């Protein structure tokens, strides 16, 4: 075990002292490929969950918009307020829901 530690220590010391005098440059056509991938319309790496999540965001926005519109529509009608107060003041709530007038 001791001999392998000495060998490892010599190898790492030699690796630290080594120089790399090569010029670093981009391969030919690298920038063109990067730009082409960035501008490509079809991303094949989109996952199913990502597409589903984006659709669900749209659906939830439409549901929220529908809820707000119906809330303001029903809130502005005076008949709804009368039905609500009548619902809690009468003995027979089922007759109000069914549209029947009670006899009492």
VOMI-906697 format. One record per atom (N, C-alpha, C, CB): residue in three letters; x, y, z. Coordinates in steps of 0.02 Angstrom, whole numbers, padded with zeros to 5 digits, always signed. Glycine has a CB too. Example, Ala and Ser with C-alpha at 12.3 -4.5 7.8 and 13.67 -1.06 7.14 Angstrom:
ALA+00660-00284+00390ALA+00615-00225+00390ALA+00660-00165+00390ALA+00565-00224+00452SER+00642-00112+00354SER+00684-00053+00357SER+00645+00002+00394SER+00704-00030+00286
This chain:
UNK+00041-00059+00000UNK+00000+00000+00000UNK+00043+00063+00000UNK-00047+00000+00060UNK+00098+00060+00036UNK+00142+00117+00041UNK+00174+00133-00026UNK+00195+00105+00094UNK+00192+00082-00063UNK+00224+00091-00128UNK+00176+00124-00177UNK+00249+00024-00155UNK+00112+00105-00176UNK+00063+00136-00221UNK+00051+00209-00204UNK-00003+00097-00219UNK+00055+00226-00139UNK+00048+00296-00119UNK+00106+00338-00145UNK+00044+00301-00043UNK+00166+00310-00143UNK+00224+00346-00169UNK+00220+00356-00244UNK+00289+00308-00151UNK+00197+00304-00279UNK+00189+00309-00351UNK+00137+00362-00368UNK+00170+00241-00381UNK+00081+00361-00332UNK+00028+00409-00344UNK+00052+00481-00330UNK-00033+00393-00299UNK+00090+00489-00278UNK+00117+00554-00261UNK+00164+00580-00315UNK+00152+00552-00193UNK+00207+00538-00342UNK+00253+00558-00396UNK+00214+00576-00460UNK+00303+00501-00411UNK+00163+00536-00475UNK+00124+00550-00536UNK+00085+00616-00531UNK+00075+00493-00548UNK+00056+00630-00474UNK+00019+00693-00466UNK+00066+00753-00466UNK-00022+00692-00401UNK+00127+00744-00437UNK+00176+00798-00437UNK+00198+00813-00509UNK+00237+00780-00393UNK+00209+00761-00548UNK+00229+00771-00618UNK+00173+00802-00659UNK+00250+00704-00649UNK+00111+00784-00644UNK+00054+00812-00681UNK+00045+00886-00665UNK-00010+00773-00664UNK+00059+00907-00605UNK+00054+00977-00587UNK+00106+01020-00622UNK+00060+00986-00512UNK+00163+00992-00635UNK+00217+01030-00666UNK+00214+01030-00742UNK+00283+01002-00644UNK+00173+00989-00772UNK+00170+00985-00845UNK+00137+01048-00873UNK+00131+00922-00867UNK+00160+01069-00932UNK+00133+01128-00965UNK+00099+01106-01029UNK+00189+01180-00980UNK+00047+01143-01046UNK+00012+01130-01109UNK+00019+01193-01152UNK-00064+01112-01097UNK+00063+01190-01201UNK+00077+01249-01242UNK+00035+01251-01306UNK+00150+01249-01261UNK-00015+01207-01310UNK-00057+01207-01370UNK-00104+01268-01370UNK-00099+01142-01374UNK-00118+01291-01429UNK-00165+01346-01437UNK-00236+01319-01430UNK-00155+01382-01505UNK-00277+01355-01393UNK-00346+01334-01385UNK-00389+01374-01433UNK-00370+01344-01311UNK-00423+01341-01478UNK-00466+01374-01526UNK-00528+01331-01538UNK-00429+01387-01592UNK-00581+01364-01559UNK-00643+01329-01572UNK-00637+01288-01637UNK-00702+01379-01577UNK-00671+01232-01639UNK-00671+01193-01701UNK-00706+01231-01757UNK-00704+01125-01690UNK-00691+01213-01818UNK-00721+01246-01875UNK-00796+01233-01877UNK-00688+01220-01941UNK-00835+01287-01883UNK-00907+01282-01887UNK-00943+01277-01820UNK-00925+01223-01928UNK-00906+01284-01765UNK-00936+01277-01699UNK-00987+01333-01687UNK-00882+01279-01645UNK-00970+01395-01701UNK-01016+01451-01690UNK-01079+01444-01733UNK-00981+01518-01706UNK-01070+01420-01794UNK-01128+01411-01838UNK-01175+01359-01811UNK-01104+01391-01908UNK-01149+01305-01784UNK-01191+01252-01755UNK-01228+01277-01693UNK-01150+01191-01737UNK-01194+01317-01652UNK-01226+01343-01592UNK-01283+01390-01610UNK-01175+01381-01548UNK-01272+01434-01658UNK-01325+01480-01679UNK-01383+01441-01711UNK-01297+01532-01728UNK-01368+01391-01751UNK-01420+01352-01784UNK-01463+01315-01733UNK-01389+01302-01833UNK-01432+01288-01681UNK-01471+01254-01629UNK-01514+01303-01590UNK-01425+01216-01581UNK-01487+01362-01577UNK-01525+01411-01540UNK-01585+01437-01577UNK-01481+01469-01522UNK-01579+01441-01643UNK-01634+01468-01683UNK-01681+01414-01710UNK-01607+01507-01740UNK-01666+01352-01697UNK-01709+01299-01723UNK-01777+01301-01688UNK-01676+01229-01712UNK-01829+01291-01727UNK-01897+01297-01700UNK-01919+01236-01662UNK-01946+01311-01756UNK-01897+01177-01682UNK-01918+01116-01649UNK-01867+01092-01599UNK-01932+01062-01700UNK-01884+01099-01535UNK-01840+01073-01483UNK-01860+01001-01469UNK-01843+01115-01418UNK-01816+00955-01484UNK-01832+00885-01473UNK-01821+00865-01400UNK-01789+00842-01518UNK-01790+00908-01361UNK-01775+00890-01292UNK-01831+00908-01244UNK-01712+00923-01270UNK-01886+00937-01268UNK-01942+00953-01224UNK-01972+00889-01196UNK-01996+00994-01261UNK-01982+00889-01132UNK-02010+00830-01101UNK-02087+00832-01102UNK-01985+00823-01029UNK-02116+00776-01091UNK-02189+00771-01090UNK-02218+00812-01033UNK-02211+00698-01084UNK-02185+00811-00975UNK-02209+00849-00917UNK-02207+00923-00930UNK-02168+00832-00855UNK-02156+00947-00966UNK-02151+01018-00980UNK-02207+01040-01026UNK-02083+01034-01012UNK-02222+01002-01077UNK-02277+01019-01122UNK-02344+01017-01086UNK-02278+00972-01183UNK-02353+00966-01044UNK-02415+00959-01006UNK-02423+01017-00957UNK-02418+00892-00970UNK-02369+01036-00925UNK-02372+01091-00876UNK-02390+01156-00910UNK-02306+01098-00840UNK-02363+01169-00969UNK-02380+01230-01005UNK-02453+01231-01026UNK-02335+01239-01066UNK-02479+01174-01046UNK-02550+01171-01064UNK-02594+01182-01003UNK-02566+01104-01097UNK-02575+01154-00946UNK-02615+01161-00886UNK-02614+01233-00860UNK-02589+01114-00832UNK-02559+01269-00872UNK-02558+01340-00853UNK-02610+01378-00894UNK-02487+01370-00864UNK-02614+01363-00958UNK-02664+01395-01000UNK-02735+01379-00980UNK-02654+01376-01072UNK-02747+01315-00964UNK-02814+01294-00943UNK-02833+01327-00877UNK-02817+01217-00936UNK-02787+01330-00830UNK-02802+01360-00765UNK-02815+01435-00772UNK-02745+01347-00716UNK-02779+01468-00818UNK-02792+01540-00829UNK-02862+01549-00858UNK-02740+01570-00877UNK-02883+01506-00904UNK-02950+01512-00932UNK-03004+01499-00879UNK-02959+01463-00991UNK-02992+01451-00835UNK-03040+01436-00782UNK-03045+01495-00734UNK-03020+01372-00743UNK-02988+01525-00717UNK-02988+01582-00672UNK-03025+01642-00704UNK-02917+01602-00654UNK-03013+01653-00768UNK-03048+01707-00803UNK-03123+01695-00805UNK-03021+01714-00874UNK-03143+01633-00817UNK-03214+01615-00817UNK-03245+01627-00749UNK-03224+01542-00839UNK-03209+01608-00695UNK-03234+01618-00628UNK-03243+01692-00611UNK-03187+01586-00577UNK-03196+01733-00633UNK-03202+01805-00619UNK-03260+01835-00657UNK-03137+01842-00638UNK-03268+01816-00720UNK-03323+01843-00761UNK-03390+01822-00732UNK-03317+01820-00834UNK-03398+01759-00714UNK-03462+01737-00686UNK-03475+01768-00618UNK-03464+01661-00681UNK-03423+01779-00580UNK-03432+01810-00514UNK-03460+01881-00522UNK-03366+01813-00475UNK-03432+01921-00566UNK-03456+01989-00576UNK-03524+01990-00611UNK-03406+02030-00615UNK-03537+01941-00653UNK-03601+01938-00688UNK-03657+01923-00638UNK-03600+01885-00743UNK-03648+01873-00596UNK-03700+01854-00548UNK-03703+01902-00489UNK-03687+01784-00523UNK-03650+01936-00474UNK-03650+01982-00419UNK-03690+02045-00437UNK-03579+02000-00399UNK-03689+02064-00499UNK-03722+02126-00519UNK-03798+02119-00527UNK-03693+02152-00583UNK-03824+02058-00531UNK-03897+02050-00538UNK-03931+02054-00470UNK-03913+01984-00573UNK-03982+02096-00464UNK-04016+02103-00398UNK-04057+02041-00380UNK-04060+02164-00399UNK-04076+02001-00429UNK-04117+01943-00416UNK-04079+01891-00374UNK-04141+01911-00482UNK-04014+01886-00383UNK-03974+01838-00346UNK-03975+01854-00272UNK-03903+01836-00372UNK-03971+01917-00255UNK-03971+01936-00185UNK-04038+01917-00152UNK-03959+02011-00177UNK-04093+01926-00188UNK-04158+01908-00161UNK-04165+01833-00151UNK-04214+01934-00206UNK-04139+01794-00198UNK-04141+01722-00191UNK-04098+01698-00132UNK-04118+01688-00255UNK-04042+01731-00122UNK-03998+01711-00067UNK-04030+01726+00000UNK-03930+01747-00072UNK-04058+01785+00007UNK-04091+01801+00071UNK-04153+01758+00081UNK-04110+01875+00073UNK-04188+01743+00027UNK-04248+01701+00033UNK-04227+01629+00052UNK-04288+01701-00033UNK-04171+01607+00027UNK-04147+01540+00043UNK-04136+01531+00117UNK-04083+01525+00005UNK-04108+01581+00149UNK-04093+01575+00220UNK-04151+01595+00266UNK-04033+01617+00237UNK-04202+01627+00239UNK-04258+01649+00281UNK-04317+01601+00278UNK-04280+01717+00259UNK-04324+01560+00227UNK-04381+01516+00221UNK-04367+01450+00255UNK-04399+01506+00148UNK-04422+01415+00271UNK-04416+01350+00304UNK-04396+01296+00255UNK-04481+01333+00338UNK-04421+01299+00194UNK-04410+01246+00146UNK-04361+01269+00092UNK-04477+01224+00114UNK-04296+01254+00101UNK-04245+01275+00054UNK-04249+01236-00012UNK-04175+01267+00084UNK-04274+01176-00009UNK-04279+01135-00070UNK-04328+01165-00119UNK-04299+01063-00053UNK-04380+01197-00095UNK-04429+01227-00141UNK-04398+01286-00179UNK-04492+01250-00101UNK-04351+01321-00147UNK-04318+01377-00182UNK-04273+01349-00237UNK-04277+01421-00132UNK-04237+01296-00222UNK-04191+01267-00270UNK-04228+01237-00329UNK-04147+01214-00236UNK-04287+01209-00316UNK-04326+01180-00370UNK-04369+01231-00406UNK-04370+01125-00343UNK-04373+01291-00381UNK-04412+01344-00414UNK-04486+01342-00396UNK-04403+01338-00488UNK-04503+01308-00343UNK-04574+01304-00323UNK-04586+01353-00266UNK-04593+01231-00301UNK-04645+01378-00263UNK-04663+01423-00208UNK-04691+01382-00151UNK-04714+01478-00232UNK-04670+01398-00091UNK-04696+01360-00034UNK-04762+01389-00010UNK-04645+01361+00024UNK-04799+01350+00026UNK-04866+01371+00050UNK-04863+01389+00124UNK-04918+01315+00039UNK-04817+01424+00144UNK-04817+01435+00215UNK-04778+01491+00234UNK-04794+01379+00249
